[in-house]
Amino acid sequence: MAQHGAEALGLSIVPFVAGAPSDLESIFKQIAQAKCDALYVLADTFNPKISELAAATRIPAIYQYRTFVEDAGGLLSYGPDISAMISLAGDMLDKILKGAKPSDIPVQQPTAFELVINLRAARALGLTIPASFLQLANRLVD
């Protein structure tokens, strides 16, 4: 999906994969050498080192989860609202505990998404976030 969106905007995607946390520094050296203009981080688990390395290499990064912004100082995140996902999971668990077969419960995709912007990180990168974009944010961190 990201590939199609990038192509529609005339951008290219260069994938970098860190198989283990110990690979992160090497990966960020590769990212810097490739002279990437921005970074879209899809991380399975939270690792504050990712945000630290993005800031150190001065590469604007967007993260899937807000914790990268709120807890680790990342620039911005756009992704599913984790609280809403937990609520959906709770509803599914309730149905199972009341006797529903898990195979009869439909798979649900996230429907609530949130945008979190770190103004301090933007200033550190020398970026000005347009007011129209700031208005879209669910949360601003400063």
C-alpha positions as CSV (number, residue, x, y, z in Angstrom):
1,M,0.0,0.0,0.0
2,A,2.8,2.4,0.9
3,Q,4.5,1.7,-2.5
4,H,1.3,2.7,-4.4
5,G,1.0,5.9,-2.4
6,A,4.6,6.8,-2.9
7,E,4.4,6.2,-6.6
8,A,1.3,8.4,-6.8
9,L,3.3,11.2,-5.3
10,G,6.3,10.6,-7.5
11,L,8.4,9.3,-4.6
12,S,10.4,6.1,-4.3
13,I,10.7,3.7,-1.3
14,V,13.9,2.1,-0.3
15,P,13.3,-0.6,2.3
16,F,15.7,-1.1,5.2
17,V,15.1,-4.0,7.6
18,A,16.7,-4.4,11.0
19,G,16.3,-8.0,12.0
20,A,17.4,-7.4,15.6
21,P,18.0,-4.3,17.8
22,S,21.7,-4.8,17.3
23,D,21.3,-4.0,13.6
24,L,19.9,-0.5,14.1
25,E,23.1,1.5,14.1
26,S,24.2,-0.2,10.9
27,I,20.8,0.3,9.3
28,F,20.9,4.0,10.1
29,K,24.3,4.4,8.6
30,Q,22.9,2.8,5.4
31,I,19.9,5.2,5.5
32,A,22.2,8.2,5.9
33,Q,24.5,7.0,3.1
34,A,21.4,6.5,0.8
35,K,20.6,10.2,1.5
36,C,17.0,9.4,2.4
37,D,14.8,12.5,2.7
38,A,12.4,10.9,5.2
39,L,11.8,7.7,7.1
40,Y,8.6,5.7,7.6
41,V,9.1,3.4,10.6
42,L,7.2,0.1,10.8
43,A,8.3,-1.4,14.0
44,D,6.8,-4.5,15.6
45,T,7.9,-3.4,19.0
46,F,8.8,-0.1,20.7
47,N,12.5,0.6,20.7
48,P,13.5,4.2,21.7
49,K,16.8,3.7,19.9
50,I,15.0,4.1,16.6
51,S,13.9,7.6,17.4
52,E,17.3,8.5,18.9
53,L,19.1,7.4,15.7
54,A,16.6,9.2,13.4
55,A,17.2,12.4,15.4
56,A,21.0,11.9,15.4
57,T,21.0,11.4,11.6
58,R,18.6,14.4,11.2
59,I,16.1,12.3,9.1
60,P,12.5,13.3,9.6
61,A,10.6,10.1,10.6
62,I,7.0,9.1,10.9
63,Y,6.1,6.2,13.2
64,Q,3.2,3.8,13.3
65,Y,2.8,4.1,17.1
66,R,2.4,7.3,19.2
67,T,4.8,6.0,21.9
68,F,7.7,6.7,19.5
69,V,6.7,10.4,19.7
70,E,5.5,10.7,23.2
71,D,8.1,8.5,25.0
72,A,11.1,8.7,22.7
73,G,10.9,12.2,21.1
74,G,10.2,11.1,17.5
75,L,8.8,13.6,15.0
76,L,5.3,12.3,14.3
77,S,3.2,9.2,14.3
78,Y,0.1,8.2,12.4
79,G,-1.4,4.9,13.2
80,P,-4.2,2.9,14.8
81,D,-5.6,4.2,18.1
82,I,-4.3,1.5,20.5
83,S,-6.9,2.2,23.1
84,A,-9.6,1.6,20.5
85,M,-8.0,-1.6,19.4
86,I,-7.8,-2.8,23.0
87,S,-11.5,-2.1,23.4
88,L,-12.3,-4.1,20.2
89,A,-10.2,-7.0,21.6
90,G,-12.1,-6.8,24.9
91,D,-15.4,-7.0,23.0
92,M,-14.2,-10.1,21.2
93,L,-13.0,-11.7,24.5
94,D,-16.4,-10.9,26.0
95,K,-18.1,-12.8,23.2
96,I,-15.8,-15.8,23.5
97,L,-16.3,-15.9,27.3
98,K,-20.1,-15.9,26.7
99,G,-19.8,-19.0,24.4
100,A,-19.1,-17.6,20.9
101,K,-16.7,-19.7,18.8
102,P,-13.6,-17.6,17.9
103,S,-14.0,-18.8,14.3
104,D,-17.5,-17.2,14.2
105,I,-16.3,-13.8,15.3
106,P,-15.4,-11.6,12.3
107,V,-11.9,-10.2,11.9
108,Q,-11.9,-6.5,12.6
109,Q,-9.5,-3.9,11.3
110,P,-8.7,-0.7,13.2
111,T,-11.2,2.1,12.4
112,A,-9.8,4.8,14.6
113,F,-6.4,6.4,13.8
114,E,-4.5,9.2,15.4
115,L,-1.9,11.7,14.4
116,V,0.6,12.9,17.0
117,I,3.1,15.6,16.3
118,N,6.2,16.5,18.3
119,L,6.8,20.3,17.9
120,R,10.1,20.2,19.7
121,A,11.4,17.5,17.4
122,A,10.3,19.5,14.4
123,R,12.2,22.6,15.6
124,A,15.3,20.5,16.2
125,L,15.1,19.4,12.6
126,G,14.5,22.9,11.4
127,L,11.0,22.0,10.1
128,T,8.0,24.2,10.1
129,I,4.8,22.3,10.3
130,P,2.0,24.0,8.5
131,A,-0.9,25.2,10.6
132,S,-3.4,23.2,8.4
133,F,-1.5,20.0,9.3
134,L,-1.3,20.9,13.0
135,Q,-5.1,21.2,13.0
136,L,-5.4,17.6,11.9
137,A,-3.4,16.3,15.0
138,N,-5.1,14.4,17.7
139,R,-2.2,15.5,20.0
140,L,0.7,17.9,20.0
141,V,3.8,17.2,22.0
142,D,6.0,20.2,23.0
